Amino acid sequence: MKKRSFLIALLTLGTSLLGSLDQPVQAVTVNDCAGEIPNNDTCLTEPTSYKIDTYRVDICQRDPFPSTRSSANYADAGCMTLFNGKGDLYRGQLANNAQYTLPTTGREIKPGTYKYLTMVINNAFISSGKYTSGGTTWRTLGPEEDDLSTTAGDPVEFSVKLSSWRGSADNDNPYCDNDGGTASRCEVNYNGYSLTGIGLGSNFVATSGDGVKYMFYMAELATPITLKADSEGYFDITVDNGLEVYGDGTTIQTIAVAPFIFQATFSNK
């Protein structure tokens, strides 16, 4: 799968430091599509478009959102905000390896060792895609993942919103390490990536159902980053997401957004 990335430029971050998100032993593996129709199975394909709207991004010295809390505590976790739209969303088109520099605002570096990177994004994953097998091309037609067409034309974007990690039937989610997940929280373990995903209401308290307005995501850095007051640099966040193609061996039935996963590196300016 190709990776789409955007840059978070910092006013004063990092010397010659490098950190990347930890990738532990994978619990769920979905392989790239190989041109065949999956037979009651799923494979990954590259999206034609993939968009998320970012509300805020932080790096933290400690976990700001342990399972014992219903909201993130950035202050006590020693967090430093890299981007905060304060109500304005940063709109990012992440397909085709496009890079984006998030707006910078005045701030001081908080010296310390940072172990986590967190993101709050709008609860809407907008994507489009197509898949060809045996001379037939299926393309998304919107607005649902099972709305597909084999007629000629460009893929149409569709939007997915999360209401519960356990679905409407309250089933265990195989992508969630925390006993199949709760309605609002999932310890995601997918294709070698491990991160926490939590549904948030408009008050930024964990919730599920129709009230999920934002999504909180957190990943632990494999290499903690130690910053000084005069450090300089930037984070390069790479969104490694695709579309899951599901077929019955004869036809493609759905083209759906895969779990949101990302990784990050830190480089000197």
N, C-alpha and C positions, 0 to 999 in steps of 0.2 A: 504494500500500500504506500502511496505517496503521502507525504506529511505536509500539512499546512501550518504556517507559523506566523506569529506577529511578535513584535519587539516591544518590551516595556523599557523605555529609556529612562535612566535615573539621572538626577542632577548631580549626585556625588555618590557613586557606589563602586565598590570592589577593586582591589588591586588585581593581581594575576590569579584570580580564583576561578574555580570551575565546579559547578554542582549540577547533578542530574537527578531526576526523580527515580526513586528506587523501583526496580522491577523484579519482584520476588517470583517464586515458583508459581506458575499460572494454575488457576482453578478451572477456568473455562477457556477453551481455545476454539476460535473460528478461523479457518484457513481462507486464504485468498481464493477467489473463484478461478477456475481453470478453463472456462469456456463451455462447460457442460451444465445441464439442468440438474440442480441438486435433487436427490431422491429422498424426499421427506427429511431434508437436512438444510443447513444454512451455510453460505459462504460469503466472503466479503468482496465488495467491488468499490472502485473509486467513485465518489459522487461527482456529478456535474457541477453542483454548487453546494456550499455548506456555510451557514451563517449562524452566528450567535451574537447577542448583545451583552456586553460586559458592564456590570455595575461598579464593581470594585475588585482590586487585587492587593493582597498583603503578603508579606513574609513574616513569620512568627518564630520566636525562640522556643515556645512551648505550644502544645495543642490547645487552640482557642475554643474547640467545640467537642469536648469529650462526651461520651454517651450519657453521662450524668447531667448534662446541661440541655436546656431547651433553646438556647440562643448562644451565639458566639461571644466570648469575652476577650476582645482584642487587647484591651489595656493590660489585664493581668497576665496575658500570655506573651507580653513583650513584643507585640507586633509593630511593624512599620508599614504604612500604607504606600504602595507604589502608584496606585491609581484609585481615585474615588470620584465618580461622576456626580455625587451629591444630587441624585435624581435624574441626571442626564446620562443616558446609556451610550457607551462607545459601540458603534455599529461596525462589526467586522465581517468582511467577506473572506472566508478562509480557504477557498478553493484555489487551485492552480498555484500553490506555493506562494501566495501573496503575503507580503510582510507589512505589518502596521506598527507604527510607533504610537503608543498611548500618550495622551497629553500629560505633561509634567506640571507639577505645582510646587510652590515653594515649601521646603521642609528641611529638617535637620536629620542627619544620620544618627540613628540610635546605635551606639557601639554594642556589640554582642555577637553571639553565635546563633545563627538562624537555622532551624531544622525543618520548617514547613513552608509551603507556598499555598495560599488559599485564593479562591476566586468566587465571586458572587455574580451569577449571570441571570439574565431574564429567562423565565420558564417558557422558552419557545426555541425549538431547534428547527431551523428552516433549511430544507435540502431538496435536491432533485437528482435524478440519476436514471441510468438505463443499463440494460444488460442484453448481450447478444449471444445466442447459442443456436447452432444449426441453421444459420441464415435468417433467423427470426430475432427481432429486437423488441424487447419490452421496455417501455419508458413510463416514468411516473406521470400521472395525469392530474394529481391533486383532487380533493384535499386530504385523502386518507392514503395509508401505505398500501392498501390493496386496490387502489384505483389505478390500474395499469392499462396501457394501450399498445397494440402492435402496429398501429398505423404510423405513417411517416410524420415526422415533426420533432421539435425539441422537447426534452423533458420539462415538465411543469413542476414548479416548487410546491411542496406541501409542508405543513407545520405540525410538529409534535409537541405536546405539553404533558408533563408528568403530573399525575394525581396521586399515585400510590406505587411504591416499589413492589408491592405484592399483587397488584392488579385488582380488577373488580371482583375476582373470585377468591381473593385472599389466599393465593397460593405462594409457597416458598419460591423466591426468585433465585435461580441457580447462579446468577452473577453476584449474589450477596453472601459474603462470608459470615455475617452475623445472623446465623440460623435462618437464612432465607430472607433476611431483611425485615424491617418494620415498615409500616405504611409510609413513614417520613424519612427513614434513614437506611442507607445501604453502605456496607463496607465492600466496595466493588473490587472484584478480582477477575480481570478479563484480559485475555491475551498477554499475560505477563505484567500488566499494569495493576497497581494497587492504590486505591484512593477512596476517600469518603465522600458520599453524596447525600445531601440533606435538603428536603423541600422546605421552603420558607414562605410564610405569609407576608403581607404588606408591612407588618410590624417586625419582620426579620426573626420571628419565633418559629421553631420547627412545627410543621403542620402537614396535612395531607388533604386530598380531596380537591374540590373546586377552588379552595383558598390558596393554593400554591402559586405564588406570584414570581418567586425567585428560586434559584438553586444554588446552594453552597457546596463547593467542592474543595477538598484539601488533599494534598499529597505530601509525603515526607521526602525530603531531599536525601539521596543516597550519601552525598557528601555535604555535611553541614557547612554553612558559609559564615566565616567570621569577618565582621565589618568593623572598621575604625571610623572615626569622625571625618577623616579625609579620604576615605575610599571612593573610588569612581568606577563606573561600569554599567552594564545593562543585563537584563534577563531576556533570554530568547525562549519564549513559550511555544512549544510545538504541539498542535492539536493533531493527534494521530487517529482520526475518525474516518469511518467509511460507512457504507450502506450494507445491511445484511439482506442477501437475496435468498428467498425461500422458495423451493419448488417441490412438486410431487413426482418428479421424474419425467413428466410429460410437458408441463407448463410452469411458468413462473407465477407464483400466487401473490407474493408480497415483495416489495423493496422497501425496507424499513431503516430508520436511523439506528446505528449501532450505539452501544453505551458510550457516553462522552468520556474520553480519556486524554491525558496530555502529559507532556514531560517538559522539563525546563533546564536550561543551562545558564550559567552566569559567566560573563566575560568582562575583562577590564575594558574601559572605554577606549 
